[in-house]
Amino acid sequence: MTASPSPSTPPSRPHRSPAGHLVSAYGLLALTALLVLVFSLALPRTFPTRDTVDSILSNQSIPAVLALAATVPVVTGAFDLSIGYGLGLAHVMAMQLIVNEGWPWPWACLVVIAGGAVVGVLNGVVVEFGRIDSFIATLGTGSMMYAVTGWITGGGRIVPGPQGLPAAFTDLYDSTFLGLPVPAFYVLALAVALWLVLERLPLGRYLYVVGSNPRAADLVGIPTRRYTVYAFGASGLIVGFAGVLLAAQQQIGNPSVGLDYLLPAFVGALLGSTAIRPGRPNALGTLVAVAVLAVGLTGIGQMGAEFWTVPLFYGGTLLLAVGLAGYSARHLRIGADASREALAPPPQPPSSARGGATP
C-alpha cells in the first residue's frame, strides 16, 4: 500500500514592508509638508501667512477640479485631452447665455454643466464605438470644441455690460465659508464624492477592472464600452462645472483661457496615482498631487522666479509623474502576480497505480 503524500507546508505570502508601503502611499503628502516647511523658513514673512493659504485654496480650485475630471477616464485606461478645450467652451457658453442671451444664471449654469456631460458622452462614444485611440479622438474633438468656442465669440471676448454679472453668480467663486474660500469646499466635496464612487461602490470597482484588464472585464461580463462612456461622461460633467467656476472667476469670456489648464490637470491626475493608493488613479491622491503643485508654484513664485519656471516646473513634474505612475503600476502588478503564485496549491504528484492496489 502506498504511503499518502505528506502535507506540504503552505507557501508564505510575499513579504511586504509596512515602511515601504507607508512611504509609497504617503510620501507625496510628506513632500507637501516638507515644501511648506522649507518655504516657510525661506520666506518667513510672506509664505506662512493667511493670505498665502487663501490664495492657494482659491487660485488652485479650478486646476484641482479639472485634475479630478482628468482622473476619471484615466481609471479606465483612457486619456481625455479635450478637457482644456471643454473648459474654455463651457466658460464661454456660461458667459454667452448670461450676458448676451439674458438667461437667469442658475439655468445657464445647469445647461452648461449638462452640456459638458453630453460632450463627455460623445467623447466616450467616439473612443469606444469608433475604436479610435483616446489620445487621437479627444485631441480631435477638443480641436472641434475650440472651433465652436471661436465661432461663439467671433475670436474676441465676451464682456459684461456696465451692470456687470449677477452678484449671486460671482459669489460662486468669490464668497467664503467658515472663513475659507468657498471653491476649496467644492474641491473637497467633489474629491470625497469621487472617492466614495471609485472605492466603495461597484461602479468604481468595475471602472478599475476595465482600466487594469479590459479582456478580463469582458470575460466576467462587465460591459467595458458602456463603463468607459460613463467615465467620459462623468469627466465632461466635472469639466462643465469647472467652466462655470472659471466664468465666475474671470467674469470675461476668453476663448483661449482653457488651454492653460490642460497640463496642470494631467500632472495632477498622473502624479496622484502614485499617492494614497499607489499604482492606481484615485481622487484623494489627485488632491494631494494638486497640493504639492500648488505649494511648489506658490513658493517659487514668491521667491521671484522667472515666468519660464512655471512651464518648466509642470513639464518636469509631468515626466516624473508618468515615470512614477508606470513604476507603481508595474510594482503593483508584480506583487499581485507573486501573491497569486504563492497562494496557488502545489501540484499533486501523479498516482503510482491506476485501477489496482500497489504492492
Buried (B, 14 or more C-beta within 10 A) or exposed (E): EEEEEEEEEEEEEBEEEEEEEEEBBBBBBEBBEEBBEEBBEEBEEBBBEEEBBBBBBBBBBBBBBBBBBBBBBBBBBBBBBBBBBBBBBBBBBBBBBBBBEEBEBEEBBBBBBEBBBEBBBBBBBBBBEEEBEBEEBBBBBBEEBBEBBBEBBEEEBBEBEEEEBBEEBBEBBBEBEEEBBBBBBBBBEBBEEBBEBBBEEEBBEBBBBBBBBBEEBBEEEBBBBEBBBBBBBBBBBBBBBBBBBBBBBBBBBBBBBBBBBBBBBBBBBBBBBBBBBBBBBBBBBBBBBBBBBBBBBBBBEBEEBEEEBBEEBBEEBBEBBBEBBBBBBEBBEEEEEEEEEEEEEEEEEEEEEEEEEEE
